[in-house]
Every structure is written in structure tokens, then in C-alpha cells.
Amino acid sequence: MTTTSAIAAWEAEGLRLLSTSAKAEVLAELRAAAERIALASRARSAPGFDRCAALVCAFLGPPELGVVATCSKSMKRIAREDHLWQPLTRRFSCAEDLRRAGCTLTGYREYARLVRLWNHPDRASQPPGMDAYSVVLEIKIDGRRIVGGVYELEEIRVDSAWAGKGFGFYDLDPHGRLTPTTLASFGDRVEDMTVSVCVVRKSDKKCLHLFTDNGISDYDEESLLFDNDHSSSSFNDVDVDYRDWRDKAYHNIRLYEAAWDDEMLVARGFVAPYGELRLWDPASDFLPTETILKRWHASKNWV
């Protein structure tokens, strides 16, 4: 039995089963659905369809092949055929070297690996704005989570000394979990507070590590600076020759509206706190917001 005749038999049996109780509109919907399935099946089973689609795909570049692959399972199979990606892989002069070194990937998977490895211009694009990202932020004391969640990025307010050089978080503690009253049980351990931050790219839900358990390195009357974790992921400019191989661009965060004891010696918590996330580069000091977005976009550490 051919595919078309099988669909016709299925339609006839469905109509028979429904004929005693189904309404006329139900029968009409069933016939329309059967016709759509038959049309789609004839298109897929038409002689030479796969060959024709493959010939068209041979004229497409990596971004267009990626779009074709999202259309359906059958089109994904065609768009991921090895013979389409082999010419694209040859753009990388090191491809043969990697094969001799033991790389066993082929076709699309080999191309995707090379792109991630060398940041080939095929993947070059303008970095998105801050609305393309969310931030997962967590504050702990003595290893215990106090505040955390997903936050949207905002521009640093114009009245800040760091306006235009990072991102602000102005609804950091909506439930009052950082107030001196709430943190009273921790006593002097409040100064052991740490902050962890990663960025989430909304388009594919991948994450970019910024720092983990960053502790307090400095303070003033109104704020605490979390900047003692220099082992965090590096965000150096690949076009800059840094003077020391240990030089590394890294993020820090400052939390404002700190509350102190009567002698102004021990931090007890925060009242209506907000934060500012910045990126410091040893070659150029704190970076403008648009440069930070470029560094995030170019990073190979998305997971």
C-alpha cells in the first residue's frame, strides 16, 4: 500500500467511526487535516526532493544552512550532510592539522568546533544590547545563601560616579533580606559576605561565568566593594599586548546603602541596597558599558 492510499484508508475509517455521532464541522476538520497530511507526505516522498534540496543547500552559507535546519527534521538531516560542510571547513587552514592530532569530528560538527575554537568571521556579528542578557546573582554569608535570583540589567544612573561604565541593579533586595534586623543573627560575620554572578544569554540560555564568592576588598561610608576574587574568568582584549601575563580584566560589584554599627567599624547589612557591576581592564581602567557587552559577546566561555 502506498503512502497516499494508506492516508486515504485512514481517512475513510475515521469518517466511518465518527459518522454516527460527529457533527458536520468535525467531519470537515478531519477531511482538511487528512488533505494537509497527504500534501506534506507527497512533497516529502516526491522523486528527487532530497536531491533538489541538497543542490539548493550547496549554494548556502553557514547562517542560511542553520536556518534551513530549523524547518523540520527532514530538512535538518539534509542541511547537516557532511558534503555541504566540507568546503566550509576548508576555510580553516588548521583543519588537517587537527585531524592528524586525532580529531574525529566531521561535517557540521567539525565546522562548529573550529568556529568556536578560532572565532572565525562567519560568526562575527554586532554585539546585542543589555536587554539580550539577564544576570544570576547570589549573595552568601558563611556559605549560606541570603539573597539571590535573576535580575535584568539596567544602565547605571547618571548621578553615579560610574555612569556609562557598567550595569546597575536597583531592585536588589525587594524582600528586605539584607537589612540589619534580618542579618542580626550573623553578628560580625556579615563582613564575610560574598557575591557570585553569571550572565545568561536569553537567545540560547547559555551562561557566562563572571566570578564566584567574591569577597569584600574595600568599603566607604555608604558602600562595600566586592573585588578580592581575581581568579575569575578573564575578559582581556585579544588585540592588546598586556605588560604582564598575569594581567587580567575582571569584574567587580559594589553594593550601596550599607548600614554600620555606631562606631562605623562593622557592617551590619543594607537598607534599600542597590548594586553596580563593572569590568576593570589593567590596560585601560574601568570599561564603558558598550565595551563590556562586546567582551561578553566575544567570549569563548559560554556554556
N, C-alpha and C positions, 0 to 999 in steps of 0.2 A: 504494500500500500504506500503510495507517495505521500509526502507531507501534506500537500493540498487536499487530497482525498481523505486523509486522516482528520484534518481540521473540519472538513465538511461533515464527516460522520459524527465527530464530537458535537458539532452544532446541532445536527438533526436529533441526536439523542438528548441533548439539553432541552431543546424545544419540546420534545415529546414528554420529558419528565415534568416540565413546567406548564404544559398546555392545560392541565385540569384546574390549576389554581392561580397561575401568574396573570398579572394584569398586562394589558396590551403594551404599556410603556416598558415593562420589564422585558418582554419578548423583543421589543425594538432595540433596547440597550444590549441584549445578548447578541442579536444579529450584528450590530455595529461593532461590538468587541471582536466577534469572530472575523469580521472583514478586516479589521486592523491587524489582527494576528496573521491572517493569511497574506496580507500585503507585505508585512515585515518578513515573514518566512520566505516568500518568493524573492524578495530583494536579497536576503542572505544566501539563498540557495541558487540564485541565478548563475548560470555558467560564466566563469571568468570574473565574478565580482571581486574575489580576493586579489586576483592578479591585477585588475584595474586599480583597486585601491592602493596596492603596493606600488604601482607605477606612479600614481599621483604623489604618494608619500616620498618617493625618491627625490622629488623636487623641493621638499620642505626642509626647513632648518630645525634645530633643536626646540625652540619655543613652540613652533607650529606643530611639530610631532607630539609635543606634550599635550597640546590642546586636543589633537585627534584622539590620543589615548584615553581622554576622559569621556569620550562619546558613548562607548559601550564596551563590553568585554571583548567582542569580536574585533572592534577597531583598535582596542588596546593591544591585542595579540599581533595585529598587522603592524601597528606603529612601533612596536618593540622588537621587530625582527632584526637579527644581527646584521644582515646585509645593508640595512638602512643606516646603521650607526658606525659601521667600519670606516667609511670615508670621513666621517666627522671625527673619529678617534685619531685619524692620521694627522690631524692638525697639531697634535701634541707630539713634539719631537722625541719625548722620552718614553712613549708608549712601548716601543720594542724593548727598551732597557728594563722597564718594569716587568714585562713578560719573562725576560731572561732571569730576572730576580725571583721569579716564582709566582707572579700574579696570574691567577686562573680565570679572572672575570672576562667576559666577552660582551660585545654589543653595547646595549644601552647601559648595563651595569658598569662596564668598563669606562664608558664615556662619563657617566655621572661621578664615578670615583675620581677621574682625572680633573674634572671641573672643580670638585671640592678640594682637591689637593693643590691645584695651581691657580684657582680663581681666574679661569680663562675668560676673555672678554665676552664670550657668549652669555655669561651670567651677569655681566656688568649692567647695572641699571641705577637709576636715581634712587637714593635712599628715601624711604617713606617718612612721613611726618610722625610726630609723637603719638598721634591717635592710632597708629598701627601697632602700638605696644601697650601692654599692661605690665605692672610690677608686682611680684610676690615679695612681700616684706614681712619679716618676723623679728620680734624683739623678745629677748630672753633675759632672765636673771637667774644666775646659778644653774643654768641648763634648763630652767623651766620656762615654757612659753607664757608670755604675758599678753602680748598683742600680736596680731598677725592677720593677713588677708591679702586680697587682690586690690590694687589701687590703680587708678588712672593717672597718667602723667599730666601735669599742668606746668605752665610757664612760671618761673619764679617771679614773684611780684616786683613791680618796678621800684618800690621803695626799699628793696633789699640791696645790700652791697654786692650781691652776686646775681643781680638781674641779667638775664640773657646768657647765663653760664651754667645751665643745668635745669633741673626739674624740681617742682615743688609738690608737696603733699600737704594739703590744707584741711583734710578731714581724717587725720591720722588716728585719732582715738575717740570715735563717736560714743563709746560706751563708758568712758572715764576709767579705764583700767590702768592708766599711768598716773593717776592722781596720788598725792602723798598719803591720803587716807587709805587708798586701796593697797599701796605698797608698804604700808607701815610695818607689816609683819616681816619684811626683809631687812629692816634696820639699815645698817651701814652697807649691806650687800647690794643696795641699789646701784652703787658705783661699779659693780661687776656686770652691769647691763651690757648686752651685746646685740648687734643688729646684723641680720643676714638679708641679702637682696639678690633676686634674679629677675631677668626680664623675660616676658612671654611675648612671642610674636603671634599676633592674632590670626594671621593668614594661615599658618600651618601648625600652630600650638607648640612650636619648638621653644626651648628655653636657653637663655644665655646667662651663665653664672657671672655675677659681679664680685661678691665677697661673702664669706661665711663667718659668723661670730666675730664681727669687727667690734673691738672694744673702744673705750673712751681714751683718747690721747690728749685732749686739751679741753678747756672749758672757760667760760667767762660768766658774767653775772646772769645772762639770760639763756645760755645755750650750752650744749655738750657736743663736742666733735668726736665722731667715731672714725678713727683713722689710724689704727695701730696694726691692721692686717695688710701687710704689703706682700703677702703670698697669694693674693687674689689673682684672678685671670688678668693677663696683660692685654692692653689696648694701645700698644705703641703704633706710631705712624710708620708704615713699612718703607716710606720714602725718606726717612730721616736716619742719619748716622748718629746714633746716640754715643756719647763720650765713653760711657762705661757699660759693659754688657749686663751689669746688674740694674741699670736704669730701666724703669718700667712705669708706664702710665697706668694709674689705678684710680678706682672710685672711692669716694668717702661720702659720708652723710652727716649733716648737722641737725640736731633736734633742738627746737626753740621752746621758750616759755618754761624753763627749768625752775623748780621750786627748791629752796635751800633751807637748812636749819638756821637758827637765829644767829649763829656766828658766821654764816655764809661759808662754811667749811665742808659740809656734807650735803650732797644732792639727795632730796627726798622723793623726787618724782617730777611730774609736769602738770601744769594747768593749761588746758586747751592747747596741746602741743601741735606743732607742725614741723615739717622737715624739708631740707633741701639736699638733693643728690647731685654731686658734681664729679667731674673727671679731671684729675690732675696729670699733666704730662711734664716730665723733667725738662723737656726741650722748649716748652712754651707756656708753662704755668697752667692755670685752670682754663679749660677749653670752652668755646661758645657752644650753645645748645645744638646748632646745626652740625658742628664738627663731631659732637658726641654721637648724634644719630648716624653720621657717616661711619664712625668707627664701629658702632654696633652692626650696621648693615654689612660691613666688610669682614666682620669677624668669622673665623672658621670654627668657632667653638660652640655653635648652635647644636643642641642635642634634643 
